[in-house]
Amino acid sequence: MSAFALPSSGPAAQGVDASGVHAFLDALEAAPEIEPHSLMILRHGHLVASGWWAPYTPDRPHLLYSLSKSFTGTAAALAEAEGLLDFAAPVISYFPEFEADITDPRSRAMLVRHVASMSSGHERETVDEAYGTDPAEPVRGFLLTPPDRDPGTVFAYNQPTTYTLGAIVQRVTGQPLSAYLRPRLLDPLGIGEVFWLRDRTGREIGFSGLHATTDAVARLGRLYLDDGVWDGRRLLPEGWPARASQPHIATAGAMGEVDRQDWDRGYGYQFWTSRHGYRGDGAYGQFCLVLPEHDAVIAATAATERMQDFLNLVWRHLLPAFGPGPLPGRAADASLAERLAGLTLPAAAGGPAPAERGEDWDAAQFTAVGDGPVRAAGLARDTDGWTLTLTGAGDGDELGLRIGAGGWTVAEEPLPTAVSGGWTDAGTLALDVVFLETPHRLALSCSLADRTVTAHWRTQPLHGGRLTSQRAPRGSV
C-alpha cells in the first residue's frame, strides 16, 4: 500500500455527479468484451471514487504494460533536469562503443527527443529485429536497423525507441529506472516500491513490464495535472507535463486500425494526446487519464482488447458527471460508495465433484489438446479438497491450483492467483484462473471421457506465456 492516503471527498463536494459514475459502471459491466479490474477518480486533488472488482484488490501491483512508458519518460525528464541527459543529443553519443558499427546516416542522426516521441524514422515496430539482431544488446540491434525515413518525420509505435530512452537513463544514472525514480518520485508521491521486468542485459525494459498499484497510477496522473508539484513540493521540472503531453509527432492512421480516435491525436514524450486531455496507456486497458479541462484524473486497470470502447464509455458517461461546482447529493454519494465497495467479477460456473464419479476424478491425469499454454494437468484430492496441477509449455513451469467451493479462491503461493468454477457435469471440470498481478485469465477445461485438458488465455500475455511468470518480478533479472 501507499505510504499515505490520498485526500478523499464525497463526489458531490467536488462537483462530481454520482449518477454519472453509476452510469459508467453500468456500461462497463454490460460491455461483454471489457473485464474491469480497478477504477480511481480524482477531482480537484481529492479521491472521489474508487473500486476494485474482486478478486483484484487495492494493495496488489498490476502489470501496466505500455503505461510503463510514462514512468520511463518521467525518469528521462528528471535526468535531463540533473544535467545527465540532453534531449537534443544524438542517441549514438550515449553509446560510443557502437560508434564504428552504426554507419547508417539516419541512425546516426537520431536524437534523444526522437526516441522519446517515437519518431525515430522507422515506419514499423522493430522490437523483434532489435532483439534478433543483437540479443545481448538490443540498443545496438535497434541502431543497426536503418530508419525508413529521416528521424522526426514519421511516427511508429515502436518499442525499441522507449527501450533506448530507458537504457540511456540507466546508463547516465548508473541505476535501474525504479531505483533512480524511488527517491525522486516514488517515495515523495507515497508510492514506494514498484516491480519492473528486466531483460537478459539486466536492464529494466522501460517500454513495458512495470507492476504498480492503481493508486500509483493515480498519483502520477495527479502530479502531471499539477505541473509536477506534489503537496507544495516541486518533483518534476516546471513545464515538463505540458512539454510531455503536447503532440510532437502526428499519429493519424499510424496504428493501421479503424475507430482509433484517441490514438490519432498525436504523441508527446511517452504520453498520448486524447480527444480530452492526455494519457498514458497500456495493453488490455491500463489507463492514466489526465483531464486538465476538468481538473480530474482517472486511473483504471482492465483486461480488454477494446481499449477505444473503454475510452468511449469514459467520455460518454464520466465527463458529463464533472460539474462546475459542488452538488447536492449525499445520499447518491453513499449509494455509490456502497456499490464501489462491493464490486466483483462474476465467478465461473461449476459445482462440487459429483459423488457418483468422484473416484474416477481422484488422481486423474490429462493431456493437452492443441498448442495452448498447458501441456498436461493432474488432479488430486486430500482431506481439504482438490488440487489441479498444471504443467506448462516450458521446463519447470508447474502450477498447483486449489479448487474452492464457489466464488473465487485466492492463493498467494506459488504466485498470486484466484480460481473459480468447478464441475459443470459428471465428466467435465471447468475453471477460470486469474493471475492477480496481471490482466490475464486462463480458461481451463478437463474432460474425463478422453482425459484431455484444453486451456486458452482470455488475453494473451505479451511477455511470454509461462504460467509461473505471470506475476510481478520481485528481485528477478
N, C-alpha and C positions, 0 to 999 in steps of 0.2 A: 504494500500500500504506500501511498504518498506520505511524505513526512508531515505535511499539514494539509488540512482540508481546504478546498476552495470556498470562498464566501458563498453562502446559499441564500435563496429567497424564494418565496412563492412566485409563480409565474405572473400573476396579476400585478403585483407590486412593480414588476419590471416591464409592464406593458405587453405581456405575452398572454394571448387568449388560450386558455387550456383546451377549449373545444377544437382549436386548430391542431394541437398536438394529438388529441384523441383521433381526429380525422386522419392524421398522418399514420398513427399506429394502426388504425383500421385498414388503411390502404396497404400498408407494408405487410401486415399479416394476411391480407387477402391476395397478395401477389404470389402466384404459385411458384415462381422461379427466384424468389428472394427469401433467403433464410436470415433474418436479423439476429445479431448477437449482442449488440450494445448500442446505446444512444445517450449522448450528453448534449444538453443545450445550455449555452451561456448567453446571458444578455446583460449589458451594462456592467460587466465584470462579475456577475453573480451566476452561480449554477441554479437554473430554474427548473430543470427536469433531467432525470437520469434513470436509466433502467437497463438491466441485463436479462436476457432471455435464458433462464435456467436450461441446461446445466452450466452456462457461462456465468462468471462472477466478476465483481469489480476488481478484485485484487490480483487477477491472473493475467500474465502477459499474453498478448495475442500477436501472431505473426502479421506484420503490417505490409509485407511485400513492398511495392514501389513507393508507398508513403515513407519508407526509409529514406528516399532521395531527399526529402525536405529537411531531414536532420543532417544529411551529408552536406547539403547546400549551406545550412546554418553553420556547420563546422568550418566550411570554407570562408564564410564571412568573418568569423572570429579570427581565423588565421590571417586573413588579409588585414584586419584591424591591428593585429600584433606585428605587422610588417614581415610576416613569414611567407606570404603568398601574394602574387600580383596577377589580377585578372587579365591584364594586358600583356603578360609574358607568354612566350611560346611554351607549349606543353613540353617540347623536347628539352627545354632548358632545365627542367627538373629531373631529367633522366640522361645526364651527359654520357653515361656508359653505352647508350644506344646511338650516340651521335653518328658513328660510322655506318650503322646499319640502316638508318632511316634516310633514304635518299629521295623519296617522292616529295616534290616541292609543296604539294598541298598538305601532306602530313607535317612537314617542317613549318608550314605557315599557320598551323592550328594553334590557337591561343587558349589560355585557361577559360576565358569567357565563352569560347565556342563549346568546349565540353560542358561547361556549366549550363548552357542553354540548349544542349542537344542540337547544335548547328555545326557539327564537325565537318560537314560537306558530304557525308555518306547519305545515300538515299534509301538505306535499308538497315535493319537490325544486323549487327555484325558480331554478336556475342559468341556464336559458335565458331566463327572464323578467328576471333581473337584468342579464344582458349585453344582452338585446334592448331593454330599457327605456332603458339608458344605456351603450352600448358603450364610451364614453370614461371612465366612472366607474362600475364595477359596484357599488360600495358604495352609491352614490346609487340605482342601479336596484333594489338589494335593499331599501333602506329605503322606496322608493316602492311596493313590493309589500306590501300590507297583510297582516299575520298573520291567520290564520283564528281563532285563539283567543288568550287572554292569554299573553304570554311566561312561560315557566316551567311551563306546564301540559301541554304535549304535545311529544313527540319526533318529529322528522322528519329523516331523513338528507339533509342539505341543504347543498350545497357552499358557498353564499354565507355561511353562518354562519362557517365556518373562514376563508374568504377575508377576511371583515370583521375577524375576530380578527387575522389576519396583517397586514392593512392598518393596523390600529391600532398594532401593534408597530412596523411600518416607519415609521409617521408619528411616533410618540413617540421613537423611537431615531434617526431620520434615516438609517437604513441598511437595505439588504435583509436578509431573515431570515438568509441564510447568512453575510453579513458580520458581523451582530450576534452570531450564535452562534459564530463562529470562535474568538475569544479566550476566550470564556466557557465553551464546551462542547466544540467540535470539536477544538481543539488540545489542551486538557488531557486529553481522552479518547484522544488519539492517532489521531483520525480524519483531521484535516487538511481538505483541500479537498473540497467536495461541489459538485454542479451542480443548479440549480433553474430550472425553466421560468418564464418571465415572460410576462405578457400585454401588450397594447398600452399600458397605463398605465406600463409599466416595472417594475411590482411583481413580485416572486416570488409565485406564486399561492397558496401556503400550503396549500390543500386537497389538492394533488397535485403532480406534476411534479418531485419530488426524486429525483435519481440519486445513490446512495451504495452502498458495498460491503455485503455481508452482515456483514462484520466490524464496520462502523459500527453496524448494527442491533443486533448482539450487545452492543456496548459500551453503547449507550443502554439496553438491557434490564438489563445488569448494574448500571448507575448507578441505575436505578429500584429494582432489587431491594435495593440497599444504601442506600436512603433518601437518594439524592443525594450520597453520599460516594464518592470515587474514590481508592483508594490513600491513604487518610487525609486527603484534602483535600475539603472540602465544596464541591460545584459547584452544587447545587440547594438552595433553601430547605428547612430541616428540615420534614419532614411533607408536603412537596409531593407525592411519589409516592403517599402514601395518599390525599391530597385529590384528586389527578387520577384515581385508579383507582376510587374509590368511586362507585357509581351516583348521579348527580344527577337523573336523569330515567328513568322506566320506558320500556322499549322493546318489551315483549312484543307481538307482532303488528304492530309498526310497519313492518317491512320488507315486509309483504304477501306473504310466502312461507312455505311449509311446510318443516318439517325445518330450522329455523334456530336450534337450541337455544342456540348460542353467540352469537346476536345478540339473544336475548330476555332477557338478564340485566341490562340497564341500561347506561347510557352515562355516563362520567365527563367529564373535561376532555380530550377528544381521545384517550381510551382507552376500549375496551370492557371490560365485566366478562364473564368467561368462566365456564364451568362449573368450571374450575380456574384460579385466578389471574386475570390480566387481560392485555390485549394491545392492541397497535396492529396494524392490518392494512390491506392494500391490495389492489385488484382483481387477480384472477388468481393469488392465492396468495402475497402478500408478508406475512410474519409476524414480529412481535416478541412472543413469549410469555413473560410474566414469571410465575413459579410460586413465590411465597413459601413455600408449604407444603412445597415440595421443595428450596428454596434453589437454584433452577435457572432458566436462561434458554434458550429455543430460538429461534434466528433461522433463517429459511428464505425462499427465493425459489422461484417456480414459475410455471407457466403452466397455469391450470385455472379453469374456471368452477364447479368443485365444491369450493368452499372449506370447506364444512361437512364434506365427506367427508375432506378433508385433516386437519382438526382431530380428527375421529373416530378416524383412524389414530394420531394423536399420543396421544390419551387411551387408546386400546386397547393400544398397544404400548410407548410410551416411559414413561408414568407408572409402570407396574409395574416398569420397569427401575431406578427410583430407590429404592435401599435405604437403611437407616438408618446403615450404616457401611461401612468398607472390605470388599471382597470378594476372595477368591482368584480369579485369572483372568488371569494374564499372557499365557498362550497365546491366550485368547479376545480379549484386547486387541490382540495382534499381528495376529490374523486380521482383526479389524475395521479396524485401521489400513490393512492391505493392501487391503481391499475399498474403503475410502473413497478411497484414493489412485488407484484405477483406475476410478472411476465415469465413465460416458459415456452420452450419449443415442444410441440407435440411429440410424445413418445411413440416409437414404432409399435405396431400391434403385435400381440403374442401373449401366450399364457404359459402356465407351468407345464413341465414334461408330462405327457399323457401316461396315466397309470398302466394302461393296457400294453404299452410298448416301452416302458421305462428301461427294462433290462437290455433291450436292443440298442438303446442310445448310450448306455454306460460303456465307456471305453471305445466308442465308435471312432473310426478313422475315415477321413475324407480326402479325396484327391481333387485338385483344382481342375475346373473346366475353363478353357480359354487362356488368355495372356494377361490376366489381371495381376494385382499386387500380392496375391496369396497363392502359394503353391500347394499347401496342404493344411489340414486342420484336424485336431484331435479333441474329443470331448471326454471329460472325466467327472465323476461325481464323488463328493465327500460328504461328511456329516453336515456341512453348512450349505450345500447346494452344488452347483455345476460350474465348471471352468472350461471354456473353449480356448485352446491354444492354437494360435495361427503361426504358420511358417511362411515367411515372406519370400520374395524372389531372390534375395541376396543372402550370402553366407552369414550365419549368426543372427538373422533377422527373425526373431521369435517373440511373440507377444501373447501373454495369457490374459483372458478376459473373464471376469465373474459375471454370471447371468443372474440378474436380480428377479424380484417378484413384482414387476410392474414399475412404471416410471423410469427414471434414469438412475443407474447405479454408477456412482463416481468412484474412481480409484486414482491414487496419486502415483503408484508404482506398478509396473516398471516405468511408466510415464503417464501423465495426466490424461485420462480418458473418461468417457461416460458411455454406458451401454444401455440400450433399451431394446425391447422386443421379446421374443420367446418362441414357443412352438405355435405355429399357425394351424397345424393339424398333426395327426399322429406320426406323419412321416417327414415333416419339414420344420426346421429351426431357422428362423429369420431374425437377424439382429442388425441394428444400426450402431456404429461405433463413432463417436465424436472425439476427435483429438483436440483437447480443450485449449491448447496453446496455439492453435492454428484455425483457419477457416474450414478445415477438411473433415468430411464424414465418409465413412466406409460402410457400404451396404453389403451384407453377407447373407447367404442362404445355403444351408446344409440339407441335402436330400438323403434320407435313409434308404430309399429304394435303390439308388445306384451308387451310394457312398461318394457323392461328389459335393464340392463346395464351389460356389460362384461368389465372386467379390468384385465390386467396382467402386471407384471413387465418385462421389456426387460432384465434387470439383477436383480437378487433377492437381496434385502438388507440383509446384514448379521448381522445387529444389531436390527432386528425386523422390521416388515413391516408396523408399524403405519405411516399413511400419514404425520401427523404433527411432527413426529420425524426425518424427512428427512432433517435435517439442522444441522449446527454447534451448539453444545450445549452451548450457551453463558450463563454463570452463573448458569447452572443447575447441579444437583447432581443426 
